[in-house]
Every structure is written in C-alpha cells, then in structure tokens.
Amino acid sequence: MHKYEVAVVLNAKLEDDARTEVLDKVKALIERFGGQITNVDDWGRKKLAYEIQKMSEGFYYFIQFDAESSAPAEIESRIRIMDNVIRYLIVRADEEE
C-alpha cells in the first residue's frame, strides 16, 4: 500500500448538496478500487490562478488515501469524465527515505 493525495477542484456554481454529492462520488471511487481514505481537507472556495471554462473560482478538496499502485490510474480515468470537476491531480505522497 502506498500513500496518495488527490486534489479536486469543483465548479464554484454548485449548490452545497450537489457539491457533497460529487465529493461522495470521488470518495466512493477511491474505496471501490481498494483505497482507504485517511483524511479529507476542505479548503473551500478559492480564486483560480487562471480562468478555466470561463470560471475564476472553484471549491478545493484534498483527499489523502492509502491504496495499491494500480488504483490511481483507475480513479483518475473515472474522475476525468465527471461533471462539475474542473481540475484534479493525484500524487503519490510516500515519504522518501
């Protein structure tokens, strides 16, 4: 098992219920591919560095999880096609020794 972190930026025009639903789908994907969520960090609404799809703000979430090395590719391929996710990035967070 390796440690990973996924950063997800959601559409700023989403209502609270819709935003929670999208976040729950991302969490369910992680668990579906054998990941164990260790922490969810909600940064709230932030200004984007540059406009994306004519939006200048988004909701930022960072989810840390443990998973096998094959899981991130599977998770990423599903997040890529999700509505209301404007940007995402999965990185390996293992500490180098």
Residue pairs with C-beta under 8 A, 6 or more apart in sequence:
1 36
1 66
1 67
1 68
2 66
2 67
2 68
2 69
2 92
2 94
3 38
3 64
3 65
3 66
3 92
3 93
3 94
4 35
4 64
4 65
4 66
4 67
4 71
4 72
4 90
4 91
4 92
4 93
5 62
5 63
5 64
5 65
5 90
5 91
5 93
6 26
6 30
6 62
6 63
6 65
6 72
6 75
6 79
6 88
6 89
6 90
6 91
7 60
7 61
7 62
7 87
7 88
7 89
7 90
7 91
8 23
8 26
8 60
8 61
8 62
8 63
8 79
8 85
8 87
8 88
9 48
9 52
9 58
9 59
9 60
9 61
9 85
9 86
9 87
9 88
10 19
10 22
10 23
10 58
10 59
10 61
10 84
10 85
10 86
11 55
11 58
11 59
11 84
11 85
11 86
12 45
12 55
12 57
12 58
12 59
13 55
14 22
14 59
14 84
18 84
19 59
19 84
22 82
22 83
22 84
22 85
23 40
23 61
25 82
26 61
26 63
26 79
26 82
26 85
27 37
27 40
27 63
29 75
29 78
29 79
30 37
30 63
30 65
30 67
30 71
30 75
31 37
33 67
33 68
33 70
33 71
33 74
33 75
34 67
34 68
34 71
35 65
35 66
35 67
35 71
35 75
36 65
36 66
36 67
37 63
37 64
37 65
38 64
38 65
38 66
39 63
39 64
40 61
40 62
40 63
40 64
41 61
41 62
41 63
41 64
42 60
42 61
43 59
43 60
43 61
43 62
44 59
44 60
45 57
45 58
45 59
46 57
46 58
46 59
46 60
47 56
47 57
48 55
48 56
48 57
48 58
52 58
52 86
52 87
53 86
55 86
58 86
58 87
64 93
72 90
72 92
75 90
76 88
76 90
79 85
79 88
80 88
